[in-house]
């Protein structure tokens, strides 16, 4: 499955820095920037930690069964 998120951060650089920080304990396979460019952070055959403890239609480990895509978007917190 594909799991789409928005970053909820001011910039793509801030979001990528957080997704690459081991202390954050969060990652994604891809980041899609506002200009359409795509950055791969985690190979698709590896687990990324983007779906929390989510479950969907009987799948209890969504991180292992999905590709996580972060879309750069500041979100409501930053006035978007």
Sine and cosine of phi, psi and omega as CSV:
sin_phi,cos_phi,sin_psi,cos_psi,sin_omega,cos_omega
0.00,0.00,0.36,-0.93,0.11,-0.99
-0.97,-0.26,0.71,-0.70,0.08,-1.00
-0.89,-0.46,0.89,-0.45,-0.01,-1.00
-0.98,-0.21,0.72,-0.70,0.04,-1.00
-0.75,-0.66,0.33,-0.94,0.26,-0.96
-0.95,-0.30,0.46,-0.89,-0.16,-0.99
-0.95,0.32,-0.58,0.82,-0.02,-1.00
0.92,0.40,0.47,0.88,0.01,-1.00
-0.80,-0.60,0.35,-0.94,-0.09,-1.00
-0.88,0.47,-0.62,0.79,-0.08,-1.00
-0.66,-0.75,0.29,-0.96,0.09,-1.00
-0.90,0.44,-0.64,0.77,-0.01,-1.00
-0.87,0.50,-0.67,0.74,0.04,-1.00
-0.89,0.46,-0.68,0.73,-0.03,-1.00
-0.91,0.42,-0.71,0.70,-0.01,-1.00
-0.90,0.43,-0.64,0.77,0.03,-1.00
-0.87,0.50,-0.68,0.73,0.02,-1.00
-0.92,0.40,-0.67,0.74,-0.02,-1.00
-0.92,0.38,-0.37,0.93,0.03,-1.00
-1.00,-0.10,-0.09,1.00,-0.05,-1.00
-1.00,0.05,0.93,-0.38,-0.01,-1.00
-0.85,0.53,-0.49,0.87,0.00,-1.00
-0.93,0.38,-0.41,0.91,-0.01,-1.00
-0.96,0.29,-0.40,0.92,0.00,-1.00
0.82,0.57,0.64,0.77,0.06,-1.00
-0.57,-0.82,0.57,-0.82,0.01,-1.00
-0.41,-0.91,0.11,-0.99,0.06,-1.00
-0.48,-0.88,0.36,-0.93,0.04,-1.00
-0.96,0.28,-0.66,0.75,-0.06,-1.00
-0.68,-0.73,0.45,-0.89,0.18,-0.98
-0.83,-0.56,0.78,-0.63,0.06,-1.00
-0.96,-0.28,0.90,-0.44,-0.03,-1.00
-0.99,0.17,0.22,-0.98,-0.03,-1.00
-0.89,0.46,-0.43,0.90,0.01,-1.00
-1.00,0.03,0.06,1.00,0.02,-1.00
1.00,-0.05,-0.13,0.99,0.03,-1.00
-0.94,0.35,0.50,-0.87,-0.08,-1.00
-0.84,-0.54,0.74,-0.67,0.04,-1.00
-0.89,-0.45,0.81,-0.59,0.07,-1.00
-1.00,-0.04,0.81,-0.59,0.01,-1.00
-0.97,-0.24,-0.55,0.84,-0.06,-1.00
-0.71,-0.70,0.74,-0.67,0.06,-1.00
-0.87,0.49,0.58,-0.81,-0.08,-1.00
-0.87,0.49,-0.47,0.88,0.01,-1.00
-0.98,0.19,-0.08,1.00,0.02,-1.00
-0.96,-0.27,0.40,-0.91,0.01,-1.00
-0.98,0.20,0.70,-0.71,0.20,-0.98
-0.92,-0.39,0.45,-0.89,-0.08,-1.00
-0.96,-0.27,0.99,0.14,-0.10,-1.00
-0.79,-0.61,-0.27,0.96,-0.15,-0.99
-0.96,-0.27,0.18,0.98,-0.01,-1.00
0.84,0.54,-0.60,-0.80,0.02,-1.00
-0.98,-0.17,0.57,0.82,-0.09,-1.00
-0.91,0.41,0.48,-0.88,0.10,-0.99
-0.71,-0.70,0.54,-0.84,0.00,-1.00
-0.44,-0.90,0.81,-0.59,0.04,-1.00
0.71,0.71,0.76,0.65,0.06,-1.00
1.00,0.01,-0.25,0.97,0.06,-1.00
-0.99,0.15,0.86,-0.51,-0.06,-1.00
-0.98,-0.20,-0.04,1.00,0.03,-1.00
-0.74,-0.67,0.97,0.23,-0.08,-1.00
-0.89,0.46,-0.48,0.87,0.04,-1.00
-0.89,0.47,-0.59,0.81,-0.02,-1.00
-0.99,0.17,-0.30,0.95,-0.12,-0.99
-0.91,-0.41,0.30,0.95,-0.09,-1.00
-0.58,-0.81,0.27,-0.96,0.15,-0.99
-0.95,-0.32,0.81,-0.59,-0.02,-1.00
-0.99,-0.12,0.79,-0.62,0.00,-1.00
-0.83,-0.56,0.86,-0.50,0.06,-1.00
-0.99,-0.15,0.79,-0.61,0.02,-1.00
-0.97,-0.25,0.85,-0.53,-0.04,-1.00
-0.90,0.43,0.88,-0.48,-0.02,-1.00
-0.27,-0.96,0.82,-0.57,-0.05,-1.00
-0.92,0.39,-0.37,0.93,0.04,-1.00
0.97,0.24,-0.03,-1.00,-0.08,-1.00
-0.90,0.43,-0.56,0.83,-0.04,-1.00
-0.86,0.51,-0.50,0.86,-0.03,-1.00
-0.94,-0.34,0.47,0.88,0.17,-0.99
0.98,0.19,0.32,0.95,-0.01,-1.00
-1.00,0.00,0.00,0.00,0.00,0.00
